[in-house]
Amino acid sequence: MEFDHIRDYVRGDDYRTLNWKATARRHRPMVNQFQDEKAQPVYAVINMGRVMKMPFNGLSLLDYAINASLVLLNIALLKQDRAGLVTFGKTVETFLPARNKRIAITPVMEALYNQQTGFAEPDYEALYSTLSRRVRQRSLLVVFTNFEGKSSLRYQLPYLQRLAKQHLVVVVFFRNTELEALAARRPESSEEIFINTVSAQLLLEKRQIVRELQLNGIQAVLTEPENATLNTLNKYLELKSRGLI
């Protein structure tokens, strides 16, 4: 519950809500009126593992994820939601609880400034354990990661499923635009036919990953790296307008 306004006391009001300062000023009993809290926790959850090292147009996937996270959390604060940050690799490296003040973005920027990817595989079990222990209120978790194929999803999906039972989970992962260009190219040799076939198969698996996530109650955003900020923000606004958060 959050404070809404001060009003006159009526018979039956809980005496614990009396506002003594207002009562003294008005010379009649005044009480605090509360309403269900409107601000919802929004967490940017960033994978710092090996898969986020992949470069696109001079930036890594991590750089695109950081840029999208900063815009998302700023807009969440403007929408009166609360902003929090989680980064994880072999362990959970950063946990900033969701706050609803504009100053909340400053520690987020400081935490993200020196973040670097590692070569290890991320530990989704550690992520699940930390979030289930430290985030008790239902929250929007926007997980920035990447899957190159269905096999890479298989090991992480059970933990994402568990998180989706407690929270609204959105997985943002990236289209491989270079592969798309290869798959669209007309092959002129047996080698190019092989490359074209493999590229098309990997692109198909990306679309299958989206369906797999959705079937398990997880929202999915498959985006070009350069459009990650816009597409992530659109998904947040869509969920907000539908009353899901």
N, C-alpha and C positions, 0 to 999 in steps of 0.2 A: 504494500500500500504506500501511496505517496500523498503528501499534503496538497490540498486543493484550495480551500479558502476557509475563512473564519465566519461563523454565522451565530445567530441567537440560539441559546439553549432551549430545547423543547423537552417536555417530560418524556422520560424513557432513554434519553441520551446517556451514554457511558460517562460517568463522572471523571474518568481518567483522561478524557479528551478536553476537559476544561482548559481554556487558555486564560491563565490568571492575569497576565498583563492586560489583555484586551478587556477582561472583566472589570479590572480596576479602572481603566480609561472610560468605559461605557457605563459603569455603575449598574450593570446587569450581567447575568451569566452569559458568557460567550464560549463556544466550543470550536475546536479544530475539525474541519470536515476533510476526510480522506477519500481517495478513490483508488481503484486498481491501478497499479503502476503501469504506465504506458511505455516507458523506456525499456527496450529489449537489448540484451547483450549481443553484440556482434563481434566475433573474433576472426581475424585474419590468421590462418594457420599455414605456415610456409615450410615446405620440405626443403631442407638444406643439403640433401644428399647428392650423389653423383649425377642423377638424371637431370638436375637443374643446371649443370655446367654447359649444356648444349648451347652453342652460339647461334644467334640470328641477327643479321644486320648490325654487327658490332656490339651487341649486348648479349648477355646470357639469359637463359630462362629465369634465373633468379632475379636479375635486374627488372625484367618485365613484371614478375610477381611482386617485387617490392613496390614498384610504381603503382600497380593496381591496388595494392593493399593500402597505401597512403591515401589515395583518392577515395577508396571505399570507406575507410574509417573516418575521414573528414566529412563525407556526406552523411554517414551514420550519425555523427555528432550533430550535424545541422538538422537532421530529422528527429532529434531528441532521443536517439538511441544511445547505448553505451558502447565504447570502443575498447577492444582488447587485442592482444597480440600473443601468438605462440609460434616459436620456431623450433624445429626439431631435426635431428640427424640420427646419430647412434643413440643420443639421449635427447631429452627436451632441453634445449639450450636457453630459451627465453620464455618466460611466462609473465605477462603483464595483465592483471585482472581488468575486466571491463569497467570503465568509468564513464560518467556522463558529463564531464566538464571539459571545456575546451583545452585545459592544460593537459588532458590525457594524451593529446597527440604529440606533445614534446618528448616524453619518454619513449614513445613508439619510434619517432624519428631518430632518437639517439641510439636505440637498440638496433635499428636497421642499418645505421650508417656504416658499421664495420662488419656486417654479416658476409660470410664467404661460404661457398659450397665446399663440401668435403668429398672424399672418394668412396666413403663407406655407404652401404645401403641404409636407408632410414629405418628406424625401429618404430613401426606403427603400434606395436604392443605397448611400448613405453609411452607413446602419445596417448593411447586410449586410457592407460592407467592414470596418467597425470590429469587428463581432462575429467575423467569420471570421479576423481577424488577432489578436484579443486573447482570445478564448474558445476554447481548443483542446480542452478536455475536453467531451464530450457533456453538454449541460445542458438543463434545462427552461427555455424562454423563454416567459413569459406576456406576450403583446403586447396592451396596452390601446389600442384605436383605435376608429374608427367608419367604417362604410360606409353611405351613404344609398342607394346603388344599385349595380348590377353594373358600371357604367362606372367607378366610383371604385375598385373592386377590381382592374380589369383592369391598371392601371398598377403596382400593388403586388404582385400575385400572383407574378410571376417571382422576385422577391427573397425572398418568403416560402417559395417552393418550394425555393430554394437553401438557405435556412436549415434547412428541414425535412430536408434530406439529411444535415446534420451534427448537428442537435439535435432534441429533442422540442419542437415549437412549438404553443402554445395561443393562439388569437386570441380575445380577449374584446371583443365589440362590443355595441352597445346597441339595444334595441327602442325605437321611437318610440311611446310610449304615447299621445301626443296624436293621432297619426295613427290608431292603433288605435281610439280613441274616435270619430274622424270616420268611419272605415270602418264602424263598428258602428251609427252613427246612421241611422235611417230617413229617406231623402231626401224632401223635400216640394216641391222646386222643381227646375228644370233646372240651376240653379247648384249646388245641393246634390248632384244626381246626378253632375255632373262632378267635384266635390270627392270624393265617395264613391268614384268609379271610380279616380281618380288615387291616392287613399290606399290602396285595395286593391292596386293595382299595385305601389306602393312596398313595401308589406308583403310581397307575394309575392316581390319581389326579395331582401328580407332573408333569407327562407327558402332561396332559391336560392343565396345567397352561402354559407350554412352548408353546403349540399351540395357546392358547388364547392370549398370549402376541404377538406372531408373527402375528396373524390375525389383531392385532391392531397397526401394524407398529413398534413394539418394539422388538429389538434383545434380545434373551434369552440365558443364559449359565447356564445349570443345571449341577453342578459339585460335586464330592466328596470334602469334606473340605480340605483334604491334597493335592488335585490337583487344588485348586482354583487359585493359582498363575499362574501355567502353562496354564490353560485353559483360564483365563482372558487375559493373554499376547497373546496367540494365536488368540483370537478374535480381539484384538486391531490390531495386525499385518495383519490379514485377511481384516479388514475394511480399513486399510491403503493401502494395495495392490490393493483393488478394487476401490480406489479413493473416498470412501464414506466420508472420513475426510481429 
